[in-house]
Amino acid sequence: MSKKIEFKYQDKDYCLEYNRAAIKLMEQQGFDFSEFKTKPMTMGDLAFQGAFIKNHKDIRMNLISEIYDNLNNKPELVNVLIQMIEETYEDLYSDNKDGKNTEWKIV
């Protein structure tokens, strides 16, 4: 989960990124990564809103919409959000990198 989106809006700094809690909340609100091609507007909006959860969870929805409306290059923004979500899913399902994995077996 190394990618972040940073910007300043109305003299406030924002850092957008995802973690497990953000992805879970997005999914509970209807986000479905597999529907990005068939519902790009809905999934794009949920992806953008969800990127605020980790670092700016108390932000108002109308402010998120206002920020989105004022950002440039939205197609590239959505592409980066997709990459960030993919990386988060990959990281969640990969082995721990510190070598402290717990072994499991089927009995």
Secondary structure, DSSP 4 states (H G I P E B T S, - for coil): ----EEEEETTEEEEE---HHHHHHHHHTT--GGGTTT-HHHHHHHHHHHTTTTT-TT--HHHHHHHHHH-S-HHHHHHHHHHHHHHHHHHHHSPPTTS-PPP----
